[in-house]
Amino acid sequence: MNLFKYFREEIIKSVEAIVPGLDTSKVTAEPPRETSHGDVATNAAMVLTKAAGMKPRDLAEKIAEALRAHPAVTEVEVAGPGFINLRLSDSFWFDRLAEVLAAGTAYGQSDMGKGHKVNVEYVSANPTGPMHIGHARGAVFGDALASLLVKAGYDVTREYYVNDAGSQVDVLARSAYLRYREALGEEIGEIPEGLYPGEYLKPAGEALAKKYGPALKDKPEEEWLPELRTFAVDAMLDMIKDDLAGLGVKHDVFVSERGLVDAGKVQDSLDYLSGKGLIYEGVLEPPKGKLPDDWEARPQTLFKATQFGDDVDRPLRKSDGSWTYFASDIAYHLDKYRRGFASMIDVWGADHGGYVKRMQAAVKAVSEGGGDLDVKLCQMVNLLKGGQPYKMSKRAGTFVTLRDLVEAVGKDVVRFIMLTRKNDAHLDFDLDKVLEQSRDNPVFYVQYAHARCHSVMRHAAGMWPDAVGPVPGVEVLARLTDPAELGLIRLLAGWPRQVESAAEAHEPHRVAFYLYELAAAFHGLWNKGKDETRLRFLIEDDRELSLARLGLLRAVVGVIASGLGIFGVAPVEEMR
């Protein structure tokens, strides 16, 4: 139960009884900024005052009077110019705790999405080498966002777009060919400029030598290049999939750019736009300030991007007559739309920020306004050790590989830390701090709360064999009367709202913030128990109170595991 959604509906019922027929779409019910103000706050009177033809406070008083009759409401206050604060009964919170316990890790699951199909495309790195630390953030973000949307009731497809049609694939093939010659025993010397220098291509060269022997060595490039393109891309994709698997990242679908081109889908998409009068031949005006890379003072095939919110119309062909990347991307997003995805989310690196408007314009055009594209940009990750920039990898050439990072700290640490900042904010990944056992290390702090709960439950099982058996009833849970206990229950009851609001905003980092807050509240209660004997979780001569507190711990365990499940992080029962 999203209690805030529930009370929003109750507030709207009260409004309907006072002034029927108002547009209540802007009415909110949410936690007050200050917990001392109550449990639920609403802006109803403020946003409806004009339509109702009443002063805000007068309307607020009428709404407040109606809400005072609600059985779960113990106090209603009209504050400031007309905000309304509600305070709820302890019995309401005990019912919520029972709800958490009954649902277990399924608590927070929502039908908000109503099975609506969403395509989340993430990683989509060029298949020219192993994953690096920059890819890790987008991979984790996209994977967690997909899981969050599933939790909120959406039908999600996780997708990877393989950029295998550009010139970089020819460079990859030539680099693999060089390693092939090396595998045959040839001294290749220093890797020529323009080819990929990383040692990760050595296995591909060895595999080529095993497959072809010396047969390719003396053939002209035009004969071996097409074969090696496919071979090298397949080899790199296998490596990428292994890297992602080590991080616990999965995709349902891999779509090949080359496949779209070969199937004629680029031409098809441009014919479609041309038929709508959205493509023309023209010369772009030189933009003010810095010239973009794709601007040329020549007649070009242009898409009317400005008709759909972009700043300038966009070229579809290069000077050599080949398609631009943008043309292929239009075809790809039309293909998504035709596969039934009106809702699309693309996760890109921050360096693609200038590409967002044109792609959103293209989606509007090819879907005739029926499609929606949300682009989430992931900022850079700075790897630190001892507070200083750190280079870890040798086998990749010039960058830190994802595999090296996962081997150094573990996949769960990488995944959690990557989600502790909003995706468009820079993130410092400090190798020392992420292994610290302190509250400054969020993944440790949350895992420690989960492990501490299990420690208490193991101890309880030693005292009373059935202590963690049946879920305690509401009458037992009502023994939880300390403000810190009730505060923890309120936090737990807020989990469904966190899931829905984070899913709606496409912001999984909100889950990390919530889990840290929940862990802090639990650790705070633990520390109170060290100072005040009566607040300890297990009291030998009061079994019922102990069972109530064990119920609270079981709820904490369930919600933390639920949140970590969204992140793809395994909750631990013991700290090592």
N, C-alpha and C positions, 0 to 999 in steps of 0.2 A: 504493500500500500504506500503510494506517495502521499503522505499526510498533507502536504501543502497543496497538491492538486485537489485532494478531497475537500479541504477547507475553502479553496477557491470556489469550488462548486457550491458549497454551503453559503458562502458570502453572496454569490450571484443569485441564489434562490431568495435570500433576504432582500436583495435589491429589487428583484422581480416583483416581490410582494409589495414593495413601497412605490416603485415607478416602473410599470411593465414596459417592455419593448425597447429598452435601452441597448446600445451596442456595448457589450461588456468585454470586448476582446482585449482591452488594455488593462483590465483588472488583474492584479497580481496578488499572490499570497506567498510569502517567503519568510525565512527567519529574520527577526529584527537585527539591526546592526549591533545592538547591545543586548546581551542575553538577559540583563536585568529588566529590559522592557517587556519581556514575555516570551511566548513560544512561536507565535505567528503574527505577522504584520501584513496589513493590506492597504493599498492606495485607492481602494474603491471610491471613496467619497471625493478624493482629489480629481480623479480622471472622469468622474461622471457628473460633477457639479453643474457644468454648463448645460449638458443635455437634460439633466433632471430639473433645471430651473430653480435650484436651491443653493444656499451658501454651503461651502464644504463642511463646516462644523455641524450645521443643522442636519445635512444628509448623513454625516458620520454618526450623529447621535441616534438617528432613526435606525441605521444599520446595526449599530452597537446594541440597541434595545432588542432587536430581533435575535442577534447572536447570543445574548445572555440566556436565552431559553434552551440553547444547545446543551445536551447532557454532559458533554466532555469539557465545556467551557466553564471555568471557575471565576474568571474576571475579564472584563472588557474595558479598555481605556481609550479614550479619544485624546490624541496627543497633537501638539502643534496646530497647524492650520486645518487638520482633518484626517491625519493618519489614525488607523485603528490597530491597537495591539491586543492580542488575545493571550490569555494564560490558560493552560489546559490542566486537567485534573491528573493526579498521580495514577489513578486507575486507568486512564487513557494510555499512559506510558507503559504500564505493566502489560496491557493488552498488546501493545506494539512489541514489547520484548518477547511475549509468548509467540507472536507472529514470526519474529526473527528465528526463534528456536525451532518452530515447526517447519520453516522453509529451508534451514541450513544454508549451504552455499548458493542455493537458488534464490535466496532473498535478494531483492533488487532487480530481479528479472522483470521485464516490462513488456507490455503489448503496444507501447507507443508507436512503434514502426509499422504495426499491422501487416507485417509481411511484405512491405514495399521493397522492391528490388533496388539495390545500390551496388555500383561497381566501384571498388577501391583499387586504384592502380598505384603501385609503389615499388620502389627500388629502380626498376627499368634502367639500370646502368648499361652503358655500352659493353657488349660482350668481348672486351679486349683485354681482360685481366681479372685478377681476384678482387673481391670486395675490399674496400678500404674503410677507415674509421668514419669518413664522411658519409659513405653509403649506410653505415650502421644506424645512424639516427633516423634517416628516412625509412629504413627497413623496419625498425622497431616501432616508430610512430605509426606507419601504415598498418602494420600487423595488429597493434593494440587498438587503433581506431576501428578496424574491422571487427575485432572481438567485442568492443564496446557497443557497436551498432547491433551486433547479433544479440547481445544482452538486452538491448532496448527494443528488440522485436523486429529488426529488419532482416531481409533476406539478402545476404552479402556475398558477392563474388570477389575474391582476391585475385588480382591480375598483374602480370608482368609483361611489359611491352619490350620486345627484343629489337633493338635498333641495329639491324643486320643488313641494311641496304646502303649505308653511306660509305664514304671513302675510307673511313677508319677501319672498315673490315678488310679492304685491300691492304692497308698497312699491316694489319694483324696477320694476314696470309703471308705477306712477304717476310714478316718477322719469324713466323713459324717455319718458313722455308729455310731461313738462315740457320735456325736451330736444327732443322733436318740435316743440313749439310754438316753441321757440327757433330751430330750423332753418328754420321757416317765416317767420322774421323778427320774431317777437314779442320784446319786451324782458321777460325773466322775472325780472330783479333777483336778489336774494339767494335761494339755495335754501332753501325753508321747512324748519324743523326737522322731523325725522322722515323726510325723503327723503334719498336718497344723493347727496352733493354732488360726487363726483369727476367730473372731466372725461372719464373713460373712457366715460361714457354719451353723449357728444356724437355719436360715429359711429353709435350705435344710433338716436338722434334723427334724424340726417340720412338714415339708411336708411329710416326710417319716413316721412319727408317725401317721399322719392323714390318710395316704394311707394304711399302713399295720397294724396299731395298734401294739400289742406286738408280732405279728406273727414271726418276724425275730429275736427276741431277743435271743432265745435259739437255733437257728439253727447254724450249723457249717459254718465257713467262706466260704468254697467252694460252699455252696448253695446260700448265699446272695451276694457274691462279684460280679458275672457277672451282676446281676440286678442293683446293686448299682453303678457299673461303669457307665452304661448308664444313670441312673437317675442323678448321680452327675455331669457328663459331660454336660448333657442337662441343668441342673440348673445353672452351671457356665457359659455356653454359653449365656443363657438368661441374666445373670448378666452382662457379658462382652458386649453384644449387647446394653443393657441399658446404660452402661457407655459410650460406643462409640457414641450412639445416643445423649447423653448429650453434647458431644463434636462436634456434627454435622458430624460425620464420618460414612460413609456407605460402604457396600460391596455388590457386585452383586452376588457373589458365595462363598459358604463355602464348602471346600473339606475336607473330613474326612480321616485321615491317616488310621484309623481302616477300613474304607470302602475300601481303596485301597488294604490293606492286605487281607481282607476277599474275595475280588473279584479276588485274585490271580495276581494282577498287579505287585507286587514286584517280584514274581517268573517269570512272563512274561518278565519283563524288563531285568532281569539277564539272562534269556534264550536268549533274543535278543542279548545282549552283548556277551554272550558265543558263539553264532553262528557267531559272527564277529571276534572271536579269541581274545577277549579283557578281558577274565577272566581266571585266572590260579591258581593253588595251589603252594604256595611258602612261603619262610621265608624271612621276611624283614630284611635288614641290620639295625643294631642300628644306629639311626641318631646321628650326631655330636651335642654336646651341650645338651640342655634339651630334655628329652624324651617326645614325645607326648602321650596323654592319650590312644590312640588307638594302640600303638606299643606293640607287644608281641613277644618274641623269640620262636615262634612255627609255624608249618605249618598252613597257612591260605588261605582262598579264597580271592583272590586279584583282583582288577580292575586295568588295565594298565593305570592309570591316567597320568603317565609320558609321555605317547605317545601323550597326549593332553595338555602339558604345565605345569602339576603339578610337584612338587619337588620329590614326592615319590608315589609309587603305594599304593592303599588304601584298607583296609580290608572291606569285605562285610558281614562276619559272626562273632559273638562273640564266646567266648570259650564254651558257653553253647549251641551253635548251632543256636541261634536265629539271626535274621537279625540285622545289625547295623543300626543306624539312617540314615547313608549315603545310605544304600541300599534302604530304604523307600523313601528317597529324590530323588534318581535316578528315581524310579518308578513314583513319583509325577511329576517330570519335563518332563519325557517322556509322561505322561498323558497330561500335558499342551501342549506339542508339537503336539500330535495327535489330540488335540482339536482345532488346527489351529493357535497356538501362536508360531510363529518363533521368535518373539521378546518378551523377558521376563525381567521384572525388579523385583528383590527381595529386600525388605527393611528389614535389620537386625540390631540388636544391635551390637555395636562395639566389644563386647566380642566374636562375631562369625567371626572375621576377618581371623582367621586361616583356616576357612572352605571355603573361597571364591574360591581358585584355584581349589580345587577338584570338587566343584560343577560346575564351568565353564567347567572343563575338561569333566565331565559327560554329560553336555548338548551338547558339541561338538560331543561326542561319540554317544549318542542316536539319535541325529539329523543328523548324518553324515555331520556335518559342516553347516547344513542349519539353525540351531538355534543360537540365541545369548542371553546370560544372562548377564545383568548388575546388580551387587550387590551394593546397596547403604547402607553404614554403618552409623548408627546414634550414635553419642557419647552421653555420659551421660549428664543429666540435674542436676545441683546443685541448690536446693531450698534454698533461703536465705531470711532472715528477719532481718532488721537492719544491713545488711552486714555480718551476721553470719549464718552458717548452721542451718536449721530449720526443725523440725519434726512436722508434722501437724496431722497425723492420729492416731486414737486409735483403731478403730474397725477392722483394717486390720491386726494388729499384729505387724509387724516390718517395714512397709513401708508407704509412703504417697500415698493415693489413688488418681486416676484421678478425681473421683467424688468430693472429698474434695477440690481439686484445682479449679475445675470448679465452685463449689459453692462459693469459696472465691473471685474469680476475674472475673468470666464469661467466656463463651466459646470463644468469639471473641478475648479477650485478650490472652487467652492461645494459640489459633491458631496462631495469628499474631506473638507473641513473639517467639514461637517455630520455626518460619521461618526467624528469623532475623540473623541467623548465618548459615553458610554452614553446611550441615548435619554431616560432619566428624570432626567438631570443637566442643569443650566443650561449653556448654551454661549455663550461670548463670541466674536463674529465680528469681529475687528479688521481693518479694511480695510488698514491699514498693514502689519501683520504677515503677512497672507496673501500679500502680494506681495514679502516679503523673500526674499533668497536666502541662507538660513541654516538650520542644523539646528533652529532654533526654529519653522520653517515646515514642518510635516510633509509637505505635498504636494510642496514643492520638494525636500525631503530624499530622498523616495522616488523622485521622477522623476529627480533628479540621479544616483542610483545606476544607474538603468536607462540613462540617457544616457551615463554614464561607461563602462559595459560596452560599449555600442555604439562608443564612441570607440576603445577598445582593440581591438575586433574590426576596425574599419576600418583601424587602423594595422597590425594583424597581416596583413590581406589584402594590404597593400603589401609586407610582408616575405616572405610565403609565400602565393601565390595560392590554395592549397587549405587554408589554415589553418582556415577556418571552414566547411569542407565536411563530410565524414563525421564522425559523432559518434565521439569517441575511445573505445576499448575500456577495459575494467576494468583491464587490465594497464598502460595508459598513465595512467589516473586514479590508480593506486596510487602515482604519483610525488608526490601531494599529501600531504605528511607534516607540514607545519608545524601546530602546534596551532590557529592562527587559521584555516587552511584547513579542517581537520577540524571545527572549531566551526561554520564556515559551512555545511558539508555537513550537519551535524546539524540546523541550523536549517531548511535546505531540506527535509530528510526529514520534518520535523515539520509540513509544510504540510497533508497530508491530515487529520491530527488536528485542526488548527485549523479546517478547513472543516467537519468533522463536529460538533465541539463548538460552534462558533458557530451552525451551523444548528440543532442540537438545542436550544440556549438561546434561539434567535431574537435573537441579539445580533451584528449585523454589525460593530459597532465593534471587536470582537476582531480582525477582519481588518486594520483600520487599525493597531492596536497591533503586530500581527505584522509587517506590512510595514515599519513604522518600525524595529522591532528588526532585521529582515533588512537593511534599508538601512544601519543603524548598523554591523552586523557587516561588511558589504561595505566601507563607507568606512574602517573600522578597518584592514582588510587592505590597502586602497589606501595608507593612510598609513604602514603598516609597510614597504611596498615603497619608499616615498620615503626611509626611513631605512636600510633594509637592502636592498642591491642584489639579493641572492639571492632576495628575495621579490617582485621585480617580476613583473608578469604575463607580459611578453615578455622572454626572454633569448636574444639572437641566436645564441649558440653552443650552446644546448640546446633544440633544436626540440621534442623530445618533452615536456619539462617545460612548455614554453610551450603546447603543445597541450592538456596536462592542465589548465592554468590557464584556457585559453580555454574548455574544457569546463565548468569551474566557473562562469565568467562567463555562459556560455550558459544554464546552469541558473538562475542568479540572474535573468537576463532573463525566462526562461519563467515563473518563479514570481511575480515582480513583475507581469508582464503578466496572469497568471492572477488575481491578487488585484485589480488595478485593473479587470479585466474585470467582476468581481462588482460593483464600485462604479460601473461605467459611465463610467470615466475612461480616456482614451486614453493609453497609455504613449508617452513621447517619446524619440526617438533622438538629438536634439540640443537643448541648452538655448539659448534665445534671450536 
